[in-house]
Amino acid sequence: MEHNVNKNTAATPWWVNGFFGLHYDLHARATDTELGATLTPEHLRTELEKVGPDFVQCDCKGHPGYTSYPTKVGSPSPGIVNDALRIHRDVTADLGIPLSVHYSGVWDTRAVELHPEWGAMNADGKPVIPRPGRPPGIVCRLSPYLDELMIPQLLEIVDEYDVDGFWVDGDNWAVRDCYCARCRKEFARRTGIEQPPTDPSHSDFPAWRAFQRDTFVEYVRKYADAVHKRKPSCAVCSNWMYTIRQPGPVTAPVDYLSGDFTSSFGCERAEMEGRYIDSRRMPWNLMAWTFCRAAPDMPAQTKTVPHLCQEAAEVMSCGGSVFLYDQPQRGGRLNSWHQDIFAEVGQFCRDRQPYCQFTESIPDAAVLVADPHVWRHNPYPFCLGESYYGFEGALHALIENHRHVDVLDETRLTDRLSDYSLVVVAEQDPVSAELLERLEQYVADGGVLLMTGAHLADLCPDLLGIVAAGDAVAGPWHIPHDGECISLKGPWRPVNLAGAESLAPVMRNQQPGFNETAFAAVTAHRIGRGQVIGIHGTIMESYLLSHHPRIRTFIRHLLTSRDISGRLDVSAPPSLEISMRQGKDFTAIHLVNRAVHPTLTPRLHIVEEVPSTGPVSIDLEWNQRPDSVTLEPEGRAVAWTHADGRLHVDIPSVAIHDIVVIA
């Protein structure tokens, strides 16, 4: 995998080389009284030396719009006692650590308070509210905000503090449809559509949403260009830009991709986002919150070392870099015992860095994120809502059956289709006609395509060899499996065969041999040297929402019965995730243990212990006898044999994250 810069030179930028970082933000407010009062250079140096990060991000302006440094351009918090940004800059410069800053972009409550005309407007003419109970604070991307406040403030920070980067938060995920006069006029100018639609089912709504997305990209491009012009080596990142929330080509000049995954149950977000962002082939990292709340009225609780290591393992096993989000005290002082925890997590990451950083995923199975599906079903321009349930359920079903999986949007999958032995299109509607045509050729050339959803008889009946036998049925449905059945949420679609064969019938109740209908629940259609498997209902969303083991074993049986094997044949508990990556002179098989104790619940969000899992056996095609097979880190011996072009590895147990390294 080649990043956008040469990683083999001494001049490699920090955002490429940096593998483990720290993030501190405060979101300064008008009510603060002690910002910077308790932060000293000596204290900050002691804590940073303890943890040893590759980079640091600190606070400068959060969503309330007040700065925590004495800005001359915008609104400094009245509670600034000492300039904490200056202290961070001086100490990090002395330690040789790059300093990036947290800056809130589209969400700026103070800017909208002072300039209501800058605010985004709903279709009813009222200001956009970022969250229930919050004041208006979302700016219009076409307003003077960018030129009169944001860019001057970013350049002020570059000039006064010589920072090394901006991590712009509150950006694409804060964007809402803006119906202000500026946006209405510009939309009409670009499209010829005089009246912007408000109903998502309106024929002009896709054009309206595309306009909203375009104006956001133009806004990012403008501030990124301004920063790069002032200081070319200053990195610009817009939080969550070009992640699953924003599929499609990268057109804004951001230097790397990043996001902060959910504070609770972060592994689940990281496993999907990490696999998708990695497909971008750009430098990337993900931020783990080091604290979470089990209930809104509970104070934040700091996570344990095992909890943070498990979340970090998810990111590293996908080839990403890790950074940890901690909140200092309002006076700026860091809690020392938090930094003790981060030092342990940092060492865990350092030990695995040689087998994670600058590695490339070895293609096996691919899950599609269909751009048109995301755009059609998003509640806001860049927020996922429930549109991801199908493809995330497919990801979970595959990785819990020990398949190595990449997650790609239409552009990336089209470019790399021939690399994959299995492609899954799970409850994605619509999918572009161009991609469907490419998928048909992929199957004809020997590929295997698995498609799911009640819409398939409308989307691509010829590809699946079926025809609709009626409208979709909203209620639950059942599929027989091993003398029992799997029970799934609706909708499902009755279909008749038109060239395909039936692999399992739809059942209207749970008793095999008694409740079958004449309709096929699962079909297989041969095209050329490959096949298309169709499951005609919401099986992947059902798996995401339940993780029922019968659904998982049904999918495993379906793949094995059709001889749809992966690169690896793995025997392990379903809590063990597999990721296969290629380094410069080694192959790494990552084993990430997702088991936890005690079991997480809506009232229990903290991982206290990651119990060892196993045993694990791995069998794969490997033509030549390897020079070495070790279990990393620490180069531990592992039992392995090589015969008849196959390598077999046995591992008694896995703790949190072990790596089989073949050289």
HUGI-V605483 format. One record per residue. N is the residue number from 1. RES is the residue in three letters. SS is DSSP state (alpha for helix, beta for strand, coil for the rest). Layout:
BEGIN
n=N res=RES ss=SS
n=N res=RES ss=SS
END
This chain:
BEGIN
n=1 res=MET ss=coil
n=2 res=GLU ss=coil
n=3 res=HIS ss=coil
n=4 res=ASN ss=coil
n=5 res=VAL ss=coil
n=6 res=ASN ss=coil
n=7 res=LYS ss=coil
n=8 res=ASN ss=coil
n=9 res=THR ss=coil
n=10 res=ALA ss=coil
n=11 res=ALA ss=coil
n=12 res=THR ss=coil
n=13 res=PRO ss=coil
n=14 res=TRP ss=alpha
n=15 res=TRP ss=alpha
n=16 res=VAL ss=alpha
n=17 res=ASN ss=alpha
n=18 res=GLY ss=coil
n=19 res=PHE ss=coil
n=20 res=PHE ss=beta
n=21 res=GLY ss=beta
n=22 res=LEU ss=beta
n=23 res=HIS ss=beta
n=24 res=TYR ss=beta
n=25 res=ASP ss=coil
n=26 res=LEU ss=coil
n=27 res=HIS ss=coil
n=28 res=ALA ss=coil
n=29 res=ARG ss=coil
n=30 res=ALA ss=coil
n=31 res=THR ss=coil
n=32 res=ASP ss=coil
n=33 res=THR ss=coil
n=34 res=GLU ss=coil
n=35 res=LEU ss=beta
n=36 res=GLY ss=coil
n=37 res=ALA ss=coil
n=38 res=THR ss=coil
n=39 res=LEU ss=coil
n=40 res=THR ss=coil
n=41 res=PRO ss=alpha
n=42 res=GLU ss=alpha
n=43 res=HIS ss=alpha
n=44 res=LEU ss=alpha
n=45 res=ARG ss=alpha
n=46 res=THR ss=alpha
n=47 res=GLU ss=alpha
n=48 res=LEU ss=alpha
n=49 res=GLU ss=alpha
n=50 res=LYS ss=alpha
n=51 res=VAL ss=alpha
n=52 res=GLY ss=coil
n=53 res=PRO ss=coil
n=54 res=ASP ss=coil
n=55 res=PHE ss=beta
n=56 res=VAL ss=beta
n=57 res=GLN ss=beta
n=58 res=CYS ss=beta
n=59 res=ASP ss=beta
n=60 res=CYS ss=beta
n=61 res=LYS ss=beta
n=62 res=GLY ss=coil
n=63 res=HIS ss=coil
n=64 res=PRO ss=coil
n=65 res=GLY ss=coil
n=66 res=TYR ss=coil
n=67 res=THR ss=beta
n=68 res=SER ss=coil
n=69 res=TYR ss=coil
n=70 res=PRO ss=coil
n=71 res=THR ss=coil
n=72 res=LYS ss=coil
n=73 res=VAL ss=coil
n=74 res=GLY ss=coil
n=75 res=SER ss=coil
n=76 res=PRO ss=beta
n=77 res=SER ss=coil
n=78 res=PRO ss=coil
n=79 res=GLY ss=coil
n=80 res=ILE ss=beta
n=81 res=VAL ss=coil
n=82 res=ASN ss=coil
n=83 res=ASP ss=coil
n=84 res=ALA ss=alpha
n=85 res=LEU ss=alpha
n=86 res=ARG ss=alpha
n=87 res=ILE ss=alpha
n=88 res=HIS ss=alpha
n=89 res=ARG ss=alpha
n=90 res=ASP ss=alpha
n=91 res=VAL ss=alpha
n=92 res=THR ss=alpha
n=93 res=ALA ss=alpha
n=94 res=ASP ss=alpha
n=95 res=LEU ss=alpha
n=96 res=GLY ss=coil
n=97 res=ILE ss=coil
n=98 res=PRO ss=beta
n=99 res=LEU ss=beta
n=100 res=SER ss=beta
n=101 res=VAL ss=beta
n=102 res=HIS ss=beta
n=103 res=TYR ss=beta
n=104 res=SER ss=beta
n=105 res=GLY ss=coil
n=106 res=VAL ss=coil
n=107 res=TRP ss=beta
n=108 res=ASP ss=coil
n=109 res=THR ss=alpha
n=110 res=ARG ss=alpha
n=111 res=ALA ss=alpha
n=112 res=VAL ss=alpha
n=113 res=GLU ss=alpha
n=114 res=LEU ss=alpha
n=115 res=HIS ss=coil
n=116 res=PRO ss=alpha
n=117 res=GLU ss=alpha
n=118 res=TRP ss=alpha
n=119 res=GLY ss=beta
n=120 res=ALA ss=coil
n=121 res=MET ss=beta
n=122 res=ASN ss=coil
n=123 res=ALA ss=coil
n=124 res=ASP ss=coil
n=125 res=GLY ss=coil
n=126 res=LYS ss=coil
n=127 res=PRO ss=beta
n=128 res=VAL ss=coil
n=129 res=ILE ss=beta
n=130 res=PRO ss=coil
n=131 res=ARG ss=coil
n=132 res=PRO ss=coil
n=133 res=GLY ss=coil
n=134 res=ARG ss=coil
n=135 res=PRO ss=coil
n=136 res=PRO ss=beta
n=137 res=GLY ss=coil
n=138 res=ILE ss=beta
n=139 res=VAL ss=beta
n=140 res=CYS ss=coil
n=141 res=ARG ss=coil
n=142 res=LEU ss=coil
n=143 res=SER ss=coil
n=144 res=PRO ss=coil
n=145 res=TYR ss=alpha
n=146 res=LEU ss=alpha
n=147 res=ASP ss=alpha
n=148 res=GLU ss=alpha
n=149 res=LEU ss=alpha
n=150 res=MET ss=alpha
n=151 res=ILE ss=alpha
n=152 res=PRO ss=alpha
n=153 res=GLN ss=alpha
n=154 res=LEU ss=alpha
n=155 res=LEU ss=alpha
n=156 res=GLU ss=alpha
n=157 res=ILE ss=alpha
n=158 res=VAL ss=alpha
n=159 res=ASP ss=alpha
n=160 res=GLU ss=alpha
n=161 res=TYR ss=alpha
n=162 res=ASP ss=coil
n=163 res=VAL ss=coil
n=164 res=ASP ss=coil
n=165 res=GLY ss=beta
n=166 res=PHE ss=beta
n=167 res=TRP ss=beta
n=168 res=VAL ss=beta
n=169 res=ASP ss=beta
n=170 res=GLY ss=coil
n=171 res=ASP ss=coil
n=172 res=ASN ss=alpha
n=173 res=TRP ss=alpha
n=174 res=ALA ss=alpha
n=175 res=VAL ss=coil
n=176 res=ARG ss=coil
n=177 res=ASP ss=coil
n=178 res=CYS ss=coil
n=179 res=TYR ss=coil
n=180 res=CYS ss=coil
n=181 res=ALA ss=alpha
n=182 res=ARG ss=alpha
n=183 res=CYS ss=alpha
n=184 res=ARG ss=alpha
n=185 res=LYS ss=alpha
n=186 res=GLU ss=alpha
n=187 res=PHE ss=alpha
n=188 res=ALA ss=alpha
n=189 res=ARG ss=alpha
n=190 res=ARG ss=alpha
n=191 res=THR ss=alpha
n=192 res=GLY ss=coil
n=193 res=ILE ss=coil
n=194 res=GLU ss=coil
n=195 res=GLN ss=coil
n=196 res=PRO ss=coil
n=197 res=PRO ss=coil
n=198 res=THR ss=coil
n=199 res=ASP ss=coil
n=200 res=PRO ss=coil
n=201 res=SER ss=coil
n=202 res=HIS ss=coil
n=203 res=SER ss=coil
n=204 res=ASP ss=coil
n=205 res=PHE ss=alpha
n=206 res=PRO ss=alpha
n=207 res=ALA ss=alpha
n=208 res=TRP ss=alpha
n=209 res=ARG ss=alpha
n=210 res=ALA ss=alpha
n=211 res=PHE ss=alpha
n=212 res=GLN ss=alpha
n=213 res=ARG ss=alpha
n=214 res=ASP ss=alpha
n=215 res=THR ss=alpha
n=216 res=PHE ss=alpha
n=217 res=VAL ss=alpha
n=218 res=GLU ss=alpha
n=219 res=TYR ss=alpha
n=220 res=VAL ss=alpha
n=221 res=ARG ss=alpha
n=222 res=LYS ss=alpha
n=223 res=TYR ss=alpha
n=224 res=ALA ss=alpha
n=225 res=ASP ss=alpha
n=226 res=ALA ss=alpha
n=227 res=VAL ss=alpha
n=228 res=HIS ss=alpha
n=229 res=LYS ss=alpha
n=230 res=ARG ss=alpha
n=231 res=LYS ss=coil
n=232 res=PRO ss=coil
n=233 res=SER ss=coil
n=234 res=CYS ss=coil
n=235 res=ALA ss=beta
n=236 res=VAL ss=beta
n=237 res=CYS ss=beta
n=238 res=SER ss=beta
n=239 res=ASN ss=coil
n=240 res=TRP ss=coil
n=241 res=MET ss=coil
n=242 res=TYR ss=coil
n=243 res=THR ss=coil
n=244 res=ILE ss=alpha
n=245 res=ARG ss=alpha
n=246 res=GLN ss=alpha
n=247 res=PRO ss=coil
n=248 res=GLY ss=coil
n=249 res=PRO ss=coil
n=250 res=VAL ss=coil
n=251 res=THR ss=coil
n=252 res=ALA ss=coil
n=253 res=PRO ss=coil
n=254 res=VAL ss=coil
n=255 res=ASP ss=coil
n=256 res=TYR ss=coil
n=257 res=LEU ss=beta
n=258 res=SER ss=beta
n=259 res=GLY ss=beta
n=260 res=ASP ss=beta
n=261 res=PHE ss=coil
n=262 res=THR ss=coil
n=263 res=SER ss=coil
n=264 res=SER ss=coil
n=265 res=PHE ss=coil
n=266 res=GLY ss=alpha
n=267 res=CYS ss=alpha
n=268 res=GLU ss=alpha
n=269 res=ARG ss=alpha
n=270 res=ALA ss=alpha
n=271 res=GLU ss=alpha
n=272 res=MET ss=alpha
n=273 res=GLU ss=alpha
n=274 res=GLY ss=alpha
n=275 res=ARG ss=alpha
n=276 res=TYR ss=alpha
n=277 res=ILE ss=alpha
n=278 res=ASP ss=alpha
n=279 res=SER ss=coil
n=280 res=ARG ss=coil
n=281 res=ARG ss=coil
n=282 res=MET ss=coil
n=283 res=PRO ss=coil
n=284 res=TRP ss=beta
n=285 res=ASN ss=beta
n=286 res=LEU ss=beta
n=287 res=MET ss=beta
n=288 res=ALA ss=beta
n=289 res=TRP ss=beta
n=290 res=THR ss=coil
n=291 res=PHE ss=beta
n=292 res=CYS ss=beta
n=293 res=ARG ss=coil
n=294 res=ALA ss=coil
n=295 res=ALA ss=coil
n=296 res=PRO ss=coil
n=297 res=ASP ss=coil
n=298 res=MET ss=coil
n=299 res=PRO ss=coil
n=300 res=ALA ss=coil
n=301 res=GLN ss=beta
n=302 res=THR ss=beta
n=303 res=LYS ss=coil
n=304 res=THR ss=coil
n=305 res=VAL ss=alpha
n=306 res=PRO ss=alpha
n=307 res=HIS ss=alpha
n=308 res=LEU ss=alpha
n=309 res=CYS ss=alpha
n=310 res=GLN ss=alpha
n=311 res=GLU ss=alpha
n=312 res=ALA ss=alpha
n=313 res=ALA ss=alpha
n=314 res=GLU ss=alpha
n=315 res=VAL ss=alpha
n=316 res=MET ss=alpha
n=317 res=SER ss=coil
n=318 res=CYS ss=coil
n=319 res=GLY ss=coil
n=320 res=GLY ss=coil
n=321 res=SER ss=beta
n=322 res=VAL ss=beta
n=323 res=PHE ss=beta
n=324 res=LEU ss=beta
n=325 res=TYR ss=beta
n=326 res=ASP ss=beta
n=327 res=GLN ss=coil
n=328 res=PRO ss=coil
n=329 res=GLN ss=coil
n=330 res=ARG ss=coil
n=331 res=GLY ss=coil
n=332 res=GLY ss=coil
n=333 res=ARG ss=coil
n=334 res=LEU ss=coil
n=335 res=ASN ss=coil
n=336 res=SER ss=alpha
n=337 res=TRP ss=alpha
n=338 res=HIS ss=alpha
n=339 res=GLN ss=alpha
n=340 res=ASP ss=alpha
n=341 res=ILE ss=alpha
n=342 res=PHE ss=alpha
n=343 res=ALA ss=alpha
n=344 res=GLU ss=alpha
n=345 res=VAL ss=alpha
n=346 res=GLY ss=alpha
n=347 res=GLN ss=alpha
n=348 res=PHE ss=alpha
n=349 res=CYS ss=alpha
n=350 res=ARG ss=alpha
n=351 res=ASP ss=alpha
n=352 res=ARG ss=alpha
n=353 res=GLN ss=alpha
n=354 res=PRO ss=coil
n=355 res=TYR ss=coil
n=356 res=CYS ss=coil
n=357 res=GLN ss=coil
n=358 res=PHE ss=coil
n=359 res=THR ss=coil
n=360 res=GLU ss=beta
n=361 res=SER ss=beta
n=362 res=ILE ss=coil
n=363 res=PRO ss=coil
n=364 res=ASP ss=coil
n=365 res=ALA ss=beta
n=366 res=ALA ss=beta
n=367 res=VAL ss=beta
n=368 res=LEU ss=beta
n=369 res=VAL ss=beta
n=370 res=ALA ss=coil
n=371 res=ASP ss=alpha
n=372 res=PRO ss=alpha
n=373 res=HIS ss=alpha
n=374 res=VAL ss=alpha
n=375 res=TRP ss=alpha
n=376 res=ARG ss=alpha
n=377 res=HIS ss=alpha
n=378 res=ASN ss=coil
n=379 res=PRO ss=coil
n=380 res=TYR ss=coil
n=381 res=PRO ss=coil
n=382 res=PHE ss=coil
n=383 res=CYS ss=coil
n=384 res=LEU ss=coil
n=385 res=GLY ss=coil
n=386 res=GLU ss=coil
n=387 res=SER ss=coil
n=388 res=TYR ss=coil
n=389 res=TYR ss=alpha
n=390 res=GLY ss=alpha
n=391 res=PHE ss=alpha
n=392 res=GLU ss=alpha
n=393 res=GLY ss=alpha
n=394 res=ALA ss=alpha
n=395 res=LEU ss=alpha
n=396 res=HIS ss=alpha
n=397 res=ALA ss=alpha
n=398 res=LEU ss=alpha
n=399 res=ILE ss=alpha
n=400 res=GLU ss=coil
n=401 res=ASN ss=coil
n=402 res=HIS ss=coil
n=403 res=ARG ss=coil
n=404 res=HIS ss=coil
n=405 res=VAL ss=beta
n=406 res=ASP ss=beta
n=407 res=VAL ss=beta
n=408 res=LEU ss=beta
n=409 res=ASP ss=beta
n=410 res=GLU ss=alpha
n=411 res=THR ss=alpha
n=412 res=ARG ss=alpha
n=413 res=LEU ss=alpha
n=414 res=THR ss=alpha
n=415 res=ASP ss=alpha
n=416 res=ARG ss=alpha
n=417 res=LEU ss=alpha
n=418 res=SER ss=alpha
n=419 res=ASP ss=alpha
n=420 res=TYR ss=coil
n=421 res=SER ss=coil
n=422 res=LEU ss=beta
n=423 res=VAL ss=beta
n=424 res=VAL ss=beta
n=425 res=VAL ss=beta
n=426 res=ALA ss=beta
n=427 res=GLU ss=coil
n=428 res=GLN ss=coil
n=429 res=ASP ss=coil
n=430 res=PRO ss=coil
n=431 res=VAL ss=coil
n=432 res=SER ss=coil
n=433 res=ALA ss=alpha
n=434 res=GLU ss=alpha
n=435 res=LEU ss=alpha
n=436 res=LEU ss=alpha
n=437 res=GLU ss=alpha
n=438 res=ARG ss=alpha
n=439 res=LEU ss=alpha
n=440 res=GLU ss=alpha
n=441 res=GLN ss=alpha
n=442 res=TYR ss=alpha
n=443 res=VAL ss=alpha
n=444 res=ALA ss=alpha
n=445 res=ASP ss=coil
n=446 res=GLY ss=coil
n=447 res=GLY ss=coil
n=448 res=VAL ss=beta
n=449 res=LEU ss=beta
n=450 res=LEU ss=beta
n=451 res=MET ss=beta
n=452 res=THR ss=beta
n=453 res=GLY ss=coil
n=454 res=ALA ss=coil
n=455 res=HIS ss=coil
n=456 res=LEU ss=alpha
n=457 res=ALA ss=alpha
n=458 res=ASP ss=alpha
n=459 res=LEU ss=alpha
n=460 res=CYS ss=coil
n=461 res=PRO ss=alpha
n=462 res=ASP ss=alpha
n=463 res=LEU ss=alpha
n=464 res=LEU ss=alpha
n=465 res=GLY ss=coil
n=466 res=ILE ss=beta
n=467 res=VAL ss=beta
n=468 res=ALA ss=beta
n=469 res=ALA ss=beta
n=470 res=GLY ss=beta
n=471 res=ASP ss=beta
n=472 res=ALA ss=beta
n=473 res=VAL ss=beta
n=474 res=ALA ss=coil
n=475 res=GLY ss=coil
n=476 res=PRO ss=coil
n=477 res=TRP ss=beta
n=478 res=HIS ss=beta
n=479 res=ILE ss=beta
n=480 res=PRO ss=beta
n=481 res=HIS ss=beta
n=482 res=ASP ss=coil
n=483 res=GLY ss=coil
n=484 res=GLU ss=beta
n=485 res=CYS ss=beta
n=486 res=ILE ss=beta
n=487 res=SER ss=beta
n=488 res=LEU ss=beta
n=489 res=LYS ss=coil
n=490 res=GLY ss=coil
n=491 res=PRO ss=coil
n=492 res=TRP ss=beta
n=493 res=ARG ss=beta
n=494 res=PRO ss=beta
n=495 res=VAL ss=beta
n=496 res=ASN ss=beta
n=497 res=LEU ss=beta
n=498 res=ALA ss=coil
n=499 res=GLY ss=coil
n=500 res=ALA ss=coil
n=501 res=GLU ss=beta
n=502 res=SER ss=beta
n=503 res=LEU ss=beta
n=504 res=ALA ss=beta
n=505 res=PRO ss=beta
n=506 res=VAL ss=beta
n=507 res=MET ss=beta
n=508 res=ARG ss=coil
n=509 res=ASN ss=coil
n=510 res=GLN ss=coil
n=511 res=GLN ss=coil
n=512 res=PRO ss=coil
n=513 res=GLY ss=coil
n=514 res=PHE ss=coil
n=515 res=ASN ss=coil
n=516 res=GLU ss=beta
n=517 res=THR ss=beta
n=518 res=ALA ss=beta
n=519 res=PHE ss=beta
n=520 res=ALA ss=beta
n=521 res=ALA ss=beta
n=522 res=VAL ss=beta
n=523 res=THR ss=beta
n=524 res=ALA ss=beta
n=525 res=HIS ss=beta
n=526 res=ARG ss=beta
n=527 res=ILE ss=beta
n=528 res=GLY ss=coil
n=529 res=ARG ss=coil
n=530 res=GLY ss=beta
n=531 res=GLN ss=beta
n=532 res=VAL ss=beta
n=533 res=ILE ss=beta
n=534 res=GLY ss=beta
n=535 res=ILE ss=beta
n=536 res=HIS ss=coil
n=537 res=GLY ss=beta
n=538 res=THR ss=coil
n=539 res=ILE ss=alpha
n=540 res=MET ss=alpha
n=541 res=GLU ss=alpha
n=542 res=SER ss=alpha
n=543 res=TYR ss=alpha
n=544 res=LEU ss=alpha
n=545 res=LEU ss=alpha
n=546 res=SER ss=alpha
n=547 res=HIS ss=coil
n=548 res=HIS ss=coil
n=549 res=PRO ss=alpha
n=550 res=ARG ss=alpha
n=551 res=ILE ss=alpha
n=552 res=ARG ss=alpha
n=553 res=THR ss=alpha
n=554 res=PHE ss=alpha
n=555 res=ILE ss=alpha
n=556 res=ARG ss=alpha
n=557 res=HIS ss=alpha
n=558 res=LEU ss=alpha
n=559 res=LEU ss=alpha
n=560 res=THR ss=alpha
n=561 res=SER ss=alpha
n=562 res=ARG ss=coil
n=563 res=ASP ss=coil
n=564 res=ILE ss=coil
n=565 res=SER ss=coil
n=566 res=GLY ss=coil
n=567 res=ARG ss=coil
n=568 res=LEU ss=beta
n=569 res=ASP ss=beta
n=570 res=VAL ss=beta
n=571 res=SER ss=beta
n=572 res=ALA ss=coil
n=573 res=PRO ss=coil
n=574 res=PRO ss=coil
n=575 res=SER ss=coil
n=576 res=LEU ss=beta
n=577 res=GLU ss=beta
n=578 res=ILE ss=beta
n=579 res=SER ss=beta
n=580 res=MET ss=beta
n=581 res=ARG ss=beta
n=582 res=GLN ss=beta
n=583 res=GLY ss=coil
n=584 res=LYS ss=coil
n=585 res=ASP ss=coil
n=586 res=PHE ss=coil
n=587 res=THR ss=beta
n=588 res=ALA ss=beta
n=589 res=ILE ss=beta
n=590 res=HIS ss=beta
n=591 res=LEU ss=beta
n=592 res=VAL ss=beta
n=593 res=ASN ss=beta
n=594 res=ARG ss=coil
n=595 res=ALA ss=coil
n=596 res=VAL ss=coil
n=597 res=HIS ss=beta
n=598 res=PRO ss=coil
n=599 res=THR ss=coil
n=600 res=LEU ss=coil
n=601 res=THR ss=beta
n=602 res=PRO ss=coil
n=603 res=ARG ss=coil
n=604 res=LEU ss=beta
n=605 res=HIS ss=coil
n=606 res=ILE ss=coil
n=607 res=VAL ss=coil
n=608 res=GLU ss=coil
n=609 res=GLU ss=beta
n=610 res=VAL ss=coil
n=611 res=PRO ss=coil
n=612 res=SER ss=coil
n=613 res=THR ss=beta
n=614 res=GLY ss=coil
n=615 res=PRO ss=coil
n=616 res=VAL ss=beta
n=617 res=SER ss=beta
n=618 res=ILE ss=beta
n=619 res=ASP ss=beta
n=620 res=LEU ss=beta
n=621 res=GLU ss=beta
n=622 res=TRP ss=coil
n=623 res=ASN ss=coil
n=624 res=GLN ss=coil
n=625 res=ARG ss=coil
n=626 res=PRO ss=coil
n=627 res=ASP ss=coil
n=628 res=SER ss=coil
n=629 res=VAL ss=beta
n=630 res=THR ss=beta
n=631 res=LEU ss=beta
n=632 res=GLU ss=beta
n=633 res=PRO ss=coil
n=634 res=GLU ss=coil
n=635 res=GLY ss=coil
n=636 res=ARG ss=beta
n=637 res=ALA ss=beta
n=638 res=VAL ss=coil
n=639 res=ALA ss=beta
n=640 res=TRP ss=beta
n=641 res=THR ss=beta
n=642 res=HIS ss=beta
n=643 res=ALA ss=beta
n=644 res=ASP ss=coil
n=645 res=GLY ss=coil
n=646 res=ARG ss=beta
n=647 res=LEU ss=beta
n=648 res=HIS ss=beta
n=649 res=VAL ss=beta
n=650 res=ASP ss=beta
n=651 res=ILE ss=beta
n=652 res=PRO ss=coil
n=653 res=SER ss=coil
n=654 res=VAL ss=beta
n=655 res=ALA ss=coil
n=656 res=ILE ss=coil
n=657 res=HIS ss=beta
n=658 res=ASP ss=beta
n=659 res=ILE ss=beta
n=660 res=VAL ss=beta
n=661 res=VAL ss=beta
n=662 res=ILE ss=beta
n=663 res=ALA ss=coil
END
